[in-house]
């Protein structure tokens, strides 16, 4: 059975910070109240990535009463090998429909969009949610597009029926604007990974998102 998509996604990362491993960040995020853990690594060897994914999945399952989603970024093969709950696909990754054929109907598939036409394309392809952004300036990833801001996000939320998970530069100072714009939820990297206390940061974000 396909799991329910929650409102607070924490993306693990060991590039913007080196203090914590992927598993350590995932554990802190889970304890803080994250609904989704997205494992993201662009350089890790595939075998190591699969082993890491399996350990993070076990962490998520240890909080079974909360039904935490474990999503792998980009890599359908790693999602399959680790029996993740799903995959998040970028614009240059395997197409959503192809991923659906490989993963089946019970897995979550997220799509990426920077513009309305990309969001509608992901919706037509059958994405379960759409990661839309970047909303604000961010240093977590190199961006070649401008920040869309809460105003444009609000228009997207009105025109797209699929759940919108806003991403990009979201932190404690601006998350309320994102939710008020109509986003179903948020995905964060730096706001948690670079926080002095990641667990506390997740707790505070959750309070605002679910207020």
ZABAKOL-532710 format. One record per residue: x, y, z of N, C-alpha, C in turn; residue number from 0. Coordinates in pm, whole numbers, plus 50000, padded with zeros to 5 digits. Layout:
! ZABAKOL-532710
+-------+-------+-------+-------+-------+-------+-------+-------+-------+-----+
|    nx |    ny |    nz |   cax |   cay |   caz |    cx |    cy |    cz |   k |
+-------+-------+-------+-------+-------+-------+-------+-------+-------+-----+
|     X |     Y |     Z |     X |     Y |     Z |     X |     Y |     Z | NUM |
...
+-------+-------+-------+-------+-------+-------+-------+-------+-------+-----+
This chain:
! ZABAKOL-532710
+-------+-------+-------+-------+-------+-------+-------+-------+-------+-----+
|    nx |    ny |    nz |   cax |   cay |   caz |    cx |    cy |    cz |   k |
+-------+-------+-------+-------+-------+-------+-------+-------+-------+-----+
| 50085 | 49880 | 50000 | 50000 | 50000 | 50000 | 50088 | 50125 | 50000 |   0 |
| 50052 | 50221 | 49916 | 50128 | 50345 | 49907 | 50111 | 50428 | 50035 |   1 |
| 50221 | 50479 | 50088 | 50215 | 50558 | 50210 | 50162 | 50699 | 50182 |   2 |
| 50117 | 50765 | 50288 | 50069 | 50902 | 50279 | 50187 | 50999 | 50275 |   3 |
| 50175 | 51102 | 50195 | 50281 | 51203 | 50185 | 50261 | 51308 | 50293 |   4 |
| 50364 | 51330 | 50373 | 50357 | 51430 | 50479 | 50403 | 51567 | 50432 |   5 |
| 50401 | 51663 | 50523 | 50426 | 51802 | 50487 | 50570 | 51849 | 50506 |   6 |
| 50650 | 51772 | 50582 | 50785 | 51818 | 50614 | 50889 | 51717 | 50567 |   7 |
| 50961 | 51753 | 50463 | 51065 | 51667 | 50405 | 51202 | 51725 | 50437 |   8 |
| 51288 | 51642 | 50495 | 51426 | 51681 | 50522 | 51516 | 51604 | 50426 |   9 |
| 51597 | 51677 | 50350 | 51688 | 51618 | 50253 | 51827 | 51607 | 50317 |  10 |
| 51880 | 51485 | 50323 | 52013 | 51468 | 50382 | 52119 | 51515 | 50283 |  11 |
| 52229 | 51568 | 50336 | 52333 | 51621 | 50251 | 52465 | 51624 | 50328 |  12 |
| 52573 | 51584 | 50262 | 52705 | 51590 | 50326 | 52801 | 51680 | 50248 |  13 |
| 52744 | 51768 | 50165 | 52824 | 51865 | 50091 | 52814 | 52001 | 50156 |  14 |
| 52693 | 52044 | 50190 | 52676 | 52174 | 50255 | 52728 | 52172 | 50398 |  15 |
| 52746 | 52052 | 50453 | 52805 | 52037 | 50586 | 52876 | 51902 | 50591 |  16 |
| 52973 | 51890 | 50680 | 53047 | 51764 | 50695 | 53047 | 51713 | 50838 |  17 |
| 52970 | 51776 | 50923 | 52966 | 51738 | 51064 | 52891 | 51607 | 51086 |  18 |
| 52784 | 51587 | 51005 | 52698 | 51470 | 51022 | 52698 | 51383 | 50896 |  19 |
| 52683 | 51252 | 50916 | 52662 | 51161 | 50804 | 52516 | 51168 | 50761 |  20 |
| 52485 | 51105 | 50649 | 52346 | 51097 | 50605 | 52258 | 51032 | 50712 |  21 |
| 52307 | 50923 | 50770 | 52229 | 50853 | 50872 | 52208 | 50938 | 50997 |  22 |
| 52312 | 51011 | 51037 | 52300 | 51095 | 51156 | 52200 | 51207 | 51135 |  23 |
| 52204 | 51269 | 51017 | 52106 | 51374 | 50987 | 51965 | 51317 | 50982 |  24 |
| 51951 | 51199 | 50920 | 51820 | 51136 | 50912 | 51765 | 51106 | 51051 |  25 |
| 51849 | 51056 | 51139 | 51805 | 51022 | 51275 | 51758 | 51147 | 51349 |  26 |
| 51831 | 51256 | 51336 | 51793 | 51380 | 51403 | 51663 | 51436 | 51344 |  27 |
| 51651 | 51427 | 51211 | 51530 | 51478 | 51146 | 51408 | 51397 | 51187 |  28 |
| 51424 | 51266 | 51194 | 51313 | 51179 | 51234 | 51270 | 51211 | 51376 |  29 |
| 51367 | 51222 | 51465 | 51335 | 51251 | 51605 | 51269 | 51388 | 51618 |  30 |
| 51309 | 51481 | 51532 | 51251 | 51615 | 51537 | 51111 | 51624 | 51480 |  31 |
| 51068 | 51522 | 51405 | 50932 | 51521 | 51355 | 50917 | 51528 | 51204 |  32 |
| 51023 | 51501 | 51128 | 51012 | 51500 | 50982 | 50918 | 51389 | 50936 |  33 |
| 50843 | 51418 | 50831 | 50751 | 51319 | 50772 | 50818 | 51240 | 50661 |  34 |
| 50915 | 51305 | 50594 | 50983 | 51244 | 50479 | 51133 | 51265 | 50494 |  35 |
| 51208 | 51158 | 50472 | 51353 | 51169 | 50463 | 51391 | 51141 | 50318 |  36 |
| 51458 | 51238 | 50258 | 51504 | 51220 | 50120 | 51657 | 51210 | 50122 |  37 |
| 51706 | 51096 | 50077 | 51849 | 51069 | 50074 | 51906 | 51120 | 49943 |  38 |
| 51998 | 51217 | 49952 | 52053 | 51282 | 49833 | 52204 | 51280 | 49837 |  39 |
| 52265 | 51215 | 49739 | 52411 | 51215 | 49728 | 52447 | 51199 | 49581 |  40 |
| 52526 | 51293 | 49530 | 52559 | 51296 | 49388 | 52690 | 51226 | 49355 |  41 |
| 52768 | 51186 | 49456 | 52901 | 51133 | 49427 | 52931 | 50998 | 49490 |  42 |
| 52847 | 50951 | 49578 | 52871 | 50825 | 49647 | 52864 | 50707 | 49551 |  43 |
| 52957 | 50612 | 49560 | 52950 | 50491 | 49476 | 52818 | 50418 | 49498 |  44 |
| 52769 | 50355 | 49393 | 52636 | 50294 | 49397 | 52621 | 50193 | 49510 |  45 |
| 52719 | 50106 | 49528 | 52710 | 50005 | 49633 | 52701 | 50066 | 49771 |  46 |
| 52783 | 50168 | 49795 | 52781 | 50238 | 49924 | 52648 | 50310 | 49942 |  47 |
| 52598 | 50366 | 49833 | 52471 | 50437 | 49839 | 52357 | 50342 | 49875 |  48 |
| 52358 | 50223 | 49818 | 52254 | 50124 | 49849 | 52260 | 50084 | 49996 |  49 |
| 52379 | 50060 | 50047 | 52394 | 50023 | 50188 | 52346 | 50136 | 50280 |  50 |
| 52381 | 50258 | 50244 | 52339 | 50374 | 50323 | 52187 | 50388 | 50318 |  51 |
| 52131 | 50369 | 50201 | 51985 | 50379 | 50185 | 51914 | 50275 | 50271 |  52 |
| 51967 | 50155 | 50276 | 51906 | 50049 | 50357 | 51908 | 50086 | 50505 |  53 |
| 52018 | 50147 | 50550 | 52026 | 50186 | 50691 | 51929 | 50300 | 50724 |  54 |
| 51916 | 50394 | 50632 | 51821 | 50504 | 50656 | 51678 | 50451 | 50656 |  55 |
| 51649 | 50357 | 50567 | 51515 | 50297 | 50564 | 51484 | 50231 | 50698 |  56 |
| 51582 | 50162 | 50755 | 51562 | 50099 | 50885 | 51534 | 50202 | 50994 |  57 |
| 51601 | 50317 | 50986 | 51575 | 50424 | 51082 | 51429 | 50472 | 51070 |  58 |
| 51385 | 50491 | 50945 | 51247 | 50536 | 50922 | 51147 | 50433 | 50975 |  59 |
| 51176 | 50306 | 50954 | 51084 | 50200 | 50997 | 51082 | 50183 | 51147 |  60 |
| 51187 | 50231 | 51215 | 51189 | 50218 | 51361 | 51085 | 50310 | 51426 |  61 |
| 51034 | 50406 | 51350 | 50926 | 50494 | 51396 | 50799 | 50458 | 51320 |  62 |
| 50766 | 50330 | 51319 | 50659 | 50277 | 51234 | 50525 | 50345 | 51259 |  63 |
| 50500 | 50388 | 51385 | 50371 | 50448 | 51414 | 50351 | 50579 | 51340 |  64 |
| 50461 | 50644 | 51293 | 50451 | 50771 | 51223 | 50449 | 50752 | 51071 |  65 |
| 50479 | 50632 | 51023 | 50476 | 50605 | 50877 | 50562 | 50704 | 50800 |  66 |
| 50687 | 50717 | 50840 | 50779 | 50810 | 50776 | 50817 | 50759 | 50637 |  67 |
| 50809 | 50847 | 50540 | 50846 | 50812 | 50403 | 50997 | 50818 | 50385 |  68 |
| 51053 | 50720 | 50316 | 51194 | 50724 | 50279 | 51202 | 50732 | 50127 |  69 |
| 51258 | 50844 | 50080 | 51266 | 50872 | 49937 | 51414 | 50884 | 49896 |  70 |
| 51448 | 50825 | 49784 | 51583 | 50837 | 49729 | 51581 | 50942 | 49619 |  71 |
| 51678 | 51031 | 49622 | 51685 | 51136 | 49521 | 51749 | 51083 | 49392 |  72 |
| 51684 | 51102 | 49280 | 51736 | 51073 | 49145 | 51743 | 50925 | 49108 |  73 |
| 51788 | 50841 | 49198 | 51833 | 50706 | 49162 | 51725 | 50599 | 49180 |  74 |
| 51661 | 50565 | 49070 | 51559 | 50459 | 49073 | 51622 | 50325 | 49110 |  75 |
| 51745 | 50302 | 49062 | 51811 | 50175 | 49092 | 51836 | 50158 | 49241 |  76 |
| 51878 | 50266 | 49306 | 51903 | 50261 | 49450 | 51772 | 50248 | 49527 |  77 |
| 51669 | 50314 | 49480 | 51537 | 50302 | 49543 | 51488 | 50157 | 49535 |  78 |
| 51507 | 50094 | 49420 | 51466 | 49955 | 49403 | 51548 | 49862 | 49493 |  79 |
| 51679 | 49880 | 49493 | 51768 | 49790 | 49568 | 51748 | 49802 | 49718 |  80 |
| 51708 | 49919 | 49766 | 51690 | 49940 | 49910 | 51545 | 49928 | 49953 |  81 |
| 51456 | 49903 | 49857 | 51312 | 49897 | 49883 | 51262 | 50025 | 49951 |  82 |
| 51312 | 50138 | 49899 | 51266 | 50268 | 49949 | 51118 | 50285 | 49919 |  83 |
| 51057 | 50383 | 49987 | 50915 | 50410 | 49963 | 50892 | 50483 | 49832 |  84 |
| 51000 | 50534 | 49775 | 50983 | 50603 | 49648 | 51108 | 50675 | 49605 |  85 |
| 51094 | 50758 | 49504 | 51207 | 50828 | 49445 | 51165 | 50970 | 49408 |  86 |
| 51259 | 51064 | 49417 | 51234 | 51199 | 49367 | 51320 | 51219 | 49243 |  87 |
| 51256 | 51261 | 49134 | 51323 | 51270 | 49004 | 51342 | 51414 | 48959 |  88 |
| 51466 | 51444 | 48918 | 51494 | 51574 | 48859 | 51453 | 51577 | 48714 |  89 |
| 51465 | 51692 | 48651 | 51421 | 51708 | 48512 | 51505 | 51627 | 48414 |  90 |
| 51628 | 51597 | 48452 | 51716 | 51521 | 48362 | 51725 | 51374 | 48400 |  91 |
| 51646 | 51331 | 48496 | 51648 | 51191 | 48539 | 51553 | 51107 | 48453 |  92 |
| 51543 | 50980 | 48485 | 51453 | 50891 | 48414 | 51311 | 50949 | 48417 |  93 |
| 51237 | 50945 | 48308 | 51101 | 51001 | 48305 | 51010 | 50936 | 48409 |  94 |
| 50914 | 51014 | 48457 | 50824 | 50966 | 48562 | 50749 | 50840 | 48519 |  95 |
| 50700 | 50837 | 48397 | 50625 | 50719 | 48352 | 50713 | 50594 | 48347 |  96 |
| 50838 | 50610 | 48307 | 50930 | 50496 | 48305 | 50960 | 50449 | 48447 |  97 |
| 50978 | 50545 | 48538 | 51002 | 50509 | 48677 | 50882 | 50436 | 48736 |  98 |
| 50764 | 50476 | 48696 | 50642 | 50410 | 48746 | 50637 | 50265 | 48700 |  99 |
| 50675 | 50241 | 48576 | 50676 | 50103 | 48527 | 50774 | 50017 | 48605 | 100 |
| 50885 | 50076 | 48645 | 50987 | 50002 | 48719 | 50950 | 49983 | 48866 | 101 |
| 50893 | 50086 | 48925 | 50867 | 50085 | 49070 | 50729 | 50031 | 49107 | 102 |
| 50634 | 50041 | 49016 | 50499 | 49995 | 49046 | 50412 | 50106 | 49104 | 103 |
| 50286 | 50073 | 49124 | 50188 | 50174 | 49165 | 50193 | 50208 | 49313 | 104 |
| 50259 | 50124 | 49394 | 50259 | 50147 | 49538 | 50376 | 50230 | 49589 | 105 |
| 50460 | 50276 | 49499 | 50572 | 50361 | 49538 | 50542 | 50507 | 49508 | 106 |
| 50598 | 50595 | 49589 | 50582 | 50738 | 49571 | 50684 | 50789 | 49469 | 107 |
| 50636 | 50868 | 49374 | 50726 | 50930 | 49278 | 50704 | 51081 | 49278 | 108 |
| 50810 | 51153 | 49309 | 50804 | 51299 | 49306 | 50872 | 51353 | 49184 | 109 |
| 50820 | 51461 | 49130 | 50880 | 51526 | 49015 | 50928 | 51665 | 49049 | 110 |
| 51020 | 51716 | 48970 | 51076 | 51849 | 48991 | 51018 | 51947 | 48891 | 111 |
| 50994 | 52070 | 48934 | 50946 | 52174 | 48843 | 50996 | 52310 | 48887 | 112 |
| 51033 | 52391 | 48787 | 51072 | 52530 | 48811 | 50970 | 52627 | 48751 | 113 |
| 50886 | 52576 | 48663 | 50788 | 52659 | 48594 | 50655 | 52585 | 48588 | 114 |
| 50549 | 52658 | 48556 | 50416 | 52599 | 48550 | 50410 | 52484 | 48450 | 115 |
| 50468 | 52502 | 48331 | 50459 | 52397 | 48228 | 50527 | 52269 | 48275 | 116 |
| 50634 | 52281 | 48353 | 50701 | 52162 | 48405 | 50617 | 52094 | 48512 | 117 |
| 50551 | 52176 | 48594 | 50464 | 52120 | 48697 | 50346 | 52045 | 48635 | 118 |
| 50286 | 52104 | 48532 | 50173 | 52039 | 48465 | 50217 | 51912 | 48393 | 119 |
| 50337 | 51914 | 48337 | 50391 | 51794 | 48270 | 50410 | 51681 | 48372 | 120 |
| 50465 | 51714 | 48489 | 50485 | 51614 | 48594 | 50350 | 51561 | 48643 | 121 |
| 50252 | 51649 | 48653 | 50119 | 51608 | 48695 | 50058 | 51510 | 48595 | 122 |
| 50068 | 51542 | 48466 | 50013 | 51454 | 48363 | 50084 | 51319 | 48361 | 123 |
| 50214 | 51319 | 48396 | 50291 | 51195 | 48395 | 50261 | 51106 | 48515 | 124 |
| 50188 | 51162 | 48612 | 50148 | 51080 | 48726 | 50230 | 51097 | 48852 | 125 |
| 50299 | 51211 | 48866 | 50375 | 51237 | 48989 | 50280 | 51240 | 49110 | 126 |
| 50326 | 51185 | 49220 | 50246 | 51188 | 49343 | 50258 | 51322 | 49414 | 127 |
| 50371 | 51388 | 49392 | 50390 | 51524 | 49443 | 50489 | 51593 | 49351 | 128 |
| 50494 | 51725 | 49361 | 50585 | 51803 | 49277 | 50672 | 51890 | 49366 | 129 |
| 50803 | 51873 | 49355 | 50896 | 51961 | 49425 | 50915 | 52087 | 49343 | 130 |
| 50863 | 52198 | 49391 | 50862 | 52321 | 49312 | 50954 | 52426 | 49375 | 131 |
| 51035 | 52487 | 49291 | 51123 | 52592 | 49341 | 51231 | 52625 | 49239 | 132 |
| 51332 | 52700 | 49280 | 51356 | 52733 | 49419 | 51278 | 52858 | 49456 | 133 |
| 51228 | 52858 | 49579 | 51140 | 52966 | 49623 | 51221 | 53090 | 49660 | 134 |
| 51329 | 53068 | 49734 | 51418 | 53177 | 49776 | 51561 | 53144 | 49732 | 135 |
| 51649 | 53243 | 49745 | 51790 | 53217 | 49714 | 51843 | 53106 | 49804 | 136 |
| 51923 | 53018 | 49748 | 51977 | 52907 | 49825 | 52122 | 52883 | 49788 | 137 |
| 52200 | 52840 | 49886 | 52340 | 52805 | 49863 | 52361 | 52654 | 49867 | 138 |
| 52253 | 52580 | 49886 | 52265 | 52435 | 49898 | 52287 | 52367 | 49763 | 139 |
| 52239 | 52431 | 49655 | 52254 | 52376 | 49521 | 52281 | 52491 | 49424 | 140 |
| 52357 | 52462 | 49317 | 52379 | 52562 | 49214 | 52250 | 52578 | 49133 | 141 |
| 52204 | 52702 | 49120 | 52080 | 52729 | 49050 | 52104 | 52820 | 48930 | 142 |
| 52041 | 52789 | 48817 | 52053 | 52870 | 48698 | 51923 | 52944 | 48667 | 143 |
| 51825 | 52929 | 48753 | 51698 | 53000 | 48739 | 51681 | 53095 | 48856 | 144 |
| 51595 | 53191 | 48841 | 51571 | 53288 | 48947 | 51481 | 53229 | 49055 | 145 |
| 51488 | 53280 | 49179 | 51392 | 53237 | 49281 | 51250 | 53278 | 49240 | 146 |
| 51154 | 53190 | 49257 | 51018 | 53221 | 49212 | 50944 | 53307 | 49312 | 147 |
| 50977 | 53296 | 49441 | 50911 | 53376 | 49543 | 50773 | 53324 | 49578 | 148 |
| 50719 | 53367 | 49692 | 50587 | 53320 | 49738 | 50473 | 53356 | 49644 | 149 |
| 50483 | 53471 | 49575 | 50375 | 53513 | 49486 | 50355 | 53417 | 49371 | 150 |
| 50462 | 53382 | 49303 | 50454 | 53287 | 49191 | 50415 | 53148 | 49242 | 151 |
| 50467 | 53112 | 49360 | 50430 | 52984 | 49420 | 50279 | 52976 | 49440 | 152 |
| 50218 | 53085 | 49486 | 50073 | 53087 | 49508 | 49997 | 53061 | 49380 | 153 |
| 50044 | 53119 | 49267 | 49977 | 53097 | 49139 | 49989 | 52951 | 49095 | 154 |
| 50106 | 52892 | 49118 | 50126 | 52752 | 49083 | 50032 | 52663 | 49163 | 155 |
| 50021 | 52690 | 49290 | 49936 | 52609 | 49378 | 49789 | 52616 | 49335 | 156 |
| 49749 | 52727 | 49275 | 49611 | 52741 | 49228 | 49585 | 52661 | 49101 | 157 |
| 49689 | 52644 | 49019 | 49670 | 52583 | 48887 | 49709 | 52436 | 48879 | 158 |
| 49777 | 52386 | 48981 | 49821 | 52246 | 48982 | 49749 | 52171 | 49093 | 159 |
| 49687 | 52060 | 49059 | 49611 | 51982 | 49156 | 49700 | 51892 | 49242 | 160 |
| 49812 | 51849 | 49187 | 49903 | 51761 | 49259 | 49967 | 51836 | 49376 | 161 |
| 49994 | 51764 | 49484 | 50056 | 51825 | 49603 | 50186 | 51895 | 49565 | 162 |
| 50200 | 52019 | 49610 | 50321 | 52097 | 49586 | 50407 | 52098 | 49712 | 163 |
| 50529 | 52045 | 49700 | 50627 | 52054 | 49808 | 50726 | 52163 | 49767 | 164 |
| 50722 | 52275 | 49835 | 50808 | 52387 | 49802 | 50951 | 52360 | 49851 | 165 |
| 51049 | 52405 | 49771 | 51189 | 52379 | 49805 | 51276 | 52495 | 49762 | 166 |
| 51385 | 52514 | 49832 | 51481 | 52617 | 49791 | 51486 | 52735 | 49884 | 167 |
| 51587 | 52740 | 49971 | 51608 | 52855 | 50058 | 51506 | 52872 | 50168 | 168 |
| 51429 | 52770 | 50196 | 51324 | 52780 | 50299 | 51387 | 52760 | 50436 | 169 |
| 51354 | 52851 | 50529 | 51406 | 52840 | 50665 | 51302 | 52890 | 50764 | 170 |
| 51341 | 52901 | 50889 | 51246 | 52941 | 50993 | 51193 | 53082 | 50973 | 171 |
| 51270 | 53166 | 50904 | 51228 | 53305 | 50885 | 51124 | 53322 | 50774 | 172 |
| 51118 | 53229 | 50679 | 51027 | 53249 | 50566 | 50929 | 53134 | 50542 | 173 |
| 50939 | 53028 | 50622 | 50853 | 52911 | 50596 | 50704 | 52945 | 50606 | 174 |
| 50669 | 53038 | 50693 | 50528 | 53075 | 50707 | 50473 | 53133 | 50576 | 175 |
| 50555 | 53211 | 50505 | 50514 | 53268 | 50376 | 50483 | 53157 | 50275 | 176 |
| 50562 | 53052 | 50279 | 50546 | 52941 | 50185 | 50415 | 52868 | 50210 | 177 |
| 50386 | 52840 | 50334 | 50262 | 52770 | 50369 | 50141 | 52858 | 50338 | 178 |
| 50151 | 52987 | 50368 | 50041 | 53079 | 50341 | 50017 | 53095 | 50191 | 179 |
| 50120 | 53071 | 50110 | 50106 | 53078 | 49963 | 50028 | 52960 | 49907 | 180 |
| 50010 | 52856 | 49989 | 49929 | 52742 | 49945 | 50005 | 52613 | 49924 | 181 |
| 50135 | 52612 | 49951 | 50212 | 52489 | 49935 | 50161 | 52382 | 50032 | 182 |
| 50155 | 52259 | 49984 | 50114 | 52149 | 50071 | 50218 | 52125 | 50179 | 183 |
| 50345 | 52138 | 50141 | 50451 | 52114 | 50238 | 50582 | 52175 | 50190 | 184 |
| 50690 | 52143 | 50262 | 50821 | 52199 | 50230 | 50928 | 52090 | 50231 | 185 |
| 51036 | 52115 | 50158 | 51155 | 52031 | 50164 | 51273 | 52123 | 50194 | 186 |
| 51357 | 52083 | 50288 | 51467 | 52168 | 50331 | 51598 | 52089 | 50334 | 187 |
| 51706 | 52161 | 50309 | 51840 | 52104 | 50323 | 51915 | 52185 | 50429 | 188 |
| 51962 | 52304 | 50389 | 52045 | 52386 | 50476 | 51982 | 52426 | 50607 | 189 |
| 51851 | 52450 | 50607 | 51783 | 52493 | 50729 | 51797 | 52392 | 50841 | 190 |
| 51820 | 52267 | 50804 | 51843 | 52161 | 50903 | 51989 | 52119 | 50906 | 191 |
| 52045 | 52088 | 50790 | 52182 | 52034 | 50785 | 52285 | 52131 | 50841 | 192 |
| 52264 | 52261 | 50821 | 52361 | 52360 | 50867 | 52322 | 52424 | 51000 | 193 |
| 52212 | 52380 | 51059 | 52168 | 52436 | 51186 | 52261 | 52393 | 51300 | 194 |
| 52274 | 52478 | 51401 | 52354 | 52442 | 51519 | 52297 | 52317 | 51586 | 195 |
| 52165 | 52307 | 51584 | 52097 | 52191 | 51642 | 51992 | 52143 | 51541 | 196 |
| 52026 | 52050 | 51453 | 51933 | 52005 | 51350 | 51801 | 51953 | 51406 | 197 |
| 51806 | 51879 | 51515 | 51684 | 51824 | 51573 | 51589 | 51937 | 51614 | 198 |
| 51643 | 52037 | 51681 | 51560 | 52150 | 51725 | 51506 | 52228 | 51605 | 199 |
| 51587 | 52239 | 51499 | 51543 | 52310 | 51379 | 51423 | 52240 | 51316 | 200 |
| 51427 | 52107 | 51310 | 51316 | 52032 | 51254 | 51190 | 52050 | 51338 | 201 |
| 51205 | 52046 | 51468 | 51090 | 52066 | 51557 | 51024 | 52201 | 51533 | 202 |
| 51105 | 52306 | 51519 | 51050 | 52439 | 51498 | 50982 | 52452 | 51362 | 203 |
| 51044 | 52392 | 51260 | 50982 | 52394 | 51127 | 50849 | 52322 | 51129 | 204 |
| 50845 | 52208 | 51196 | 50721 | 52130 | 51204 | 50609 | 52209 | 51272 | 205 |
| 50644 | 52281 | 51377 | 50544 | 52361 | 51448 | 50478 | 52462 | 51356 | 206 |
| 50559 | 52525 | 51270 | 50505 | 52627 | 51179 | 50426 | 52562 | 51066 | 207 |
| 50481 | 52457 | 51007 | 50415 | 52391 | 50894 | 50279 | 52336 | 50933 | 208 |
| 50269 | 52284 | 51054 | 50143 | 52223 | 51097 | 50058 | 52316 | 51183 | 209 |
| 50097 | 52440 | 51198 | 50021 | 52534 | 51282 | 49880 | 52556 | 51224 | 210 |
+-------+-------+-------+-------+-------+-------+-------+-------+-------+-----+
